[in-house]
Amino acid sequence: MNERPKIKTYALKVRRDLMNKKICLHEAERILTEKRIEHMSREQLAHEIFFHAIVYYFCDKYEPLHIGLLANLKRHADPIDLFDYGDTRFRRFCFRIIWFLPGTKEKMDQPK
C-alpha cells in the first residue's frame, strides 16, 4: 500500500521586522534548519513570508478607510500558514512579484 508522505505545516505570526528581506531569508533558514518545513527552498519561504508581511501592514495602514477587501486580506495574511511543497503556482508567482518589485529593496532592506 502506498502511503502519502505527511505534509508538514507551520504557522508563523506576522511581525513588522518581516518586511525586511534579509530577516525573511534568515527566518526561512531557521524554519528549514528546525525542519518545520522541508520541501521548499529558502527563497520560496522568504518570498511567502515577505509577501504576507507586506500585505498585512499595507492593509493595516489603510484599515481606517473601511474597505472590506483590505480587512479580509489582513485577516488572511496573519498567521502565515506555510505548507511543505509551497503554495499554488499562481500564489508563488504573486510572492515573487512582490519580492522583486522595483523599490522594495531600497525601502525594505534599510535598518530600522
N, C-alpha and C positions, 0 to 999 in steps of 0.2 A: 504494500500500500504506500503510495507517495504522500508524504506529509509536506504541506506547505511550510516554508520557513516562517518563523514568528517575526512579524513586523514590529520593530521597536518604535515607540513614540516617546516624545519628550516635550513637555510644556515649559517654555521659558517666559518669564514675566518681562514685559517691555519696560525698559529703563531709558532715561534721557541719554545716557552715555552710549547707547547702541546706535545713535545717529552718527557715530564716528566709525568709518570703515575699518580702521586699524583695530579698534576694540571688537568689532564684529568678527574679524578674522581671528583674533585671539580667543573670543568666546567659542567660535566654531572649532578651533583647535582643542579647546578644553572639552567640548562635548564629544569629539571624536576620541580623544585620549581616554576619557572616562567610559567610552563605549556605550554612551546613551543612545547614539545613532551610529550605525556602521556602514550603511550603503549609500552615502552621499559624500561628495568631495568637500573639502574645507571651503572652497569658493562657493559651492552651491548653498551650503549652510549660511555662510556670511551674507550672501545676496538676499536670502529669505529673511534673515534676522534684520538686516538693514532696511529692507522694504517695509516690514511690519512697523519698525520704529518710526520711519518717515511718515507713513500713513497715519499712525496713531497720533503723533504730535501735530501733524498738519490738521487733522480733524479736531484735535483738542483746541488748537489755536482758533479755529473758525466755528467752534461749537456754539458760541453766543448768537450766531446767525440763525439757529434753529432750523437747519436744513436736515431733513430726516435721513437722507443718504449718508451724510457725514457721521451722524450718530450711529448708524448701522455699521459703517466701515470701521469706526473706532471700536465698537463692541467686538467685531471680528478680528481686529488686529492684536488684541491682548486677551489671553496669552498667545504667544507664538507657538502654535502646535506643529512640531516637527515630526516627520514620519520617515522611516527607512525608505530609501529609493526616491525620496523627494515628492514634490507636488506634481500636478499635471504639467504637460509641456507648455501650455498657454500661460499658466501662472509662473513657471520658471522663466519664460520669456519676459514677462512683466517685471519680475525681480531683477533680471539683468538690465532691462531698460533703465530702471531707476538707479541701479548701481553705476552704470556708465553714462548717465545723463550729464551733459556738459554743465559744469558749475558745481556739481555735488562734491567733487574732490576738494575744491578750494573752500567751500563752505563747511563741509562736514569733517575734514581732517584737521582743522585748526584746534590746537589745545584750548581748553576752556579755562 
